[in-house]
């Protein structure tokens, strides 16, 4: 019987054969095992005789990452497997120390500063180890990359509850597994971004959770290098390019939701810095109440969703949740009887029943040009990502004066300030006054984590602060701590704090006669407008957030 070649990958082959042949395979496996044992015994003896160490390489757990020190094709050709590493000390399984390719590779490793510790391994053992490696790569491509959730969430859940453990774990697993763990970690903590920031001694990993960056852990440059390579590989960046910024993306599934990761890199003196943005395709728009609109602000915004023409503007700085509110308003306004077209940069949520288009500055499809094209498509409602210049503002105002509802955003600090901003842009007051219907100014505050927050007695100074802002200070306010549930941040989820200015007939007249912001503000107050600060203090008194969070977002 020819025994020589039947043994390679014995254990792996069994699965591939169908049940009818089980008996046959069992016999083959038995033969293979006998042959393997025989080979291992004789290799062990040979090693002893030549004064070398011996390793049963097929039974030695090897980290595929060690094969990154040596290219897999080179390793196969040289019949060498690096199976363990301790700093620069490399443990290698070698089939034949006299093989010219083997000698060349060992010399090459030496020249790279590695200290080679060689053990003799059998031919069948080497074959099987390479086979296991190939299989593990195939398995990963199918199972792990395509479906992180099913294959790994159970395994990683524990580590991810504790980020320190995750950092340790990352040091020992393959780069691909490490990246998967970081992805799952980002999902579990509801992080929107993961930042990798190389410094002189280590690489700091920070997660942006509810808009705030948190240092999660630091990685050694060695470990980060492998993860960086994996990131670039996954997001189809050029691996050999390290001195210019690059962009890429990759996707994975998490709890049956497809997550797209936008990766960008920039070179720094200590290596490439990466930022990964996690974009979920699961875009449930929230109701206005769920977003955090209350009382008078809610009532005014709800009224605005009933209009048939005019401009609704949502204002605030970057990251104040403007788009989210815009989509929620649009969700309420859209119906089968009206046509909704959007012009966005970029399209952030996919909305059913809405024609969404994306601006392309390079091709001249700008907000201003795009808006003109859109108006020829006979829309009832137009959502414009942002008003950035006079041309766009003019076209938008024109549209809202000719029977369209126009929704857009603007970077201003408060609702009233939006009016002089538009005028300063160059929009004539006789255009501003009739076109404006409602202006929302907003910020996002983090909700205090219900699982770990405690109550504390409100001190005198804080009570005075409430009073100064026209809100009755409560006897007790919430204090944030941190637990496993909130990834130790003390907070979970976010809430809008807002002011809603209804541009009434009186205010329109004031705009026309060039009234100051102060006068307009007073008129709005008389008409019952609650300010963003009042809304924020109210939400602290309701125990939804903390005074510290209010100070962080709104200022003292
Ligand atoms: Zn908590």
Boltz pocket constraint, residues with backbone or C-beta under 6 A from the ligand:
constraints:
  - pocket:
      binder: B
      contacts: [[A, 449], [A, 450], [A, 451], [A, 452], [A, 453], [A, 481], [A, 482], [A, 483], [A, 484], [A, 485], [A, 486], [A, 487], [A, 488], [A, 490], [A, 491]]
      max_distance: 6.0
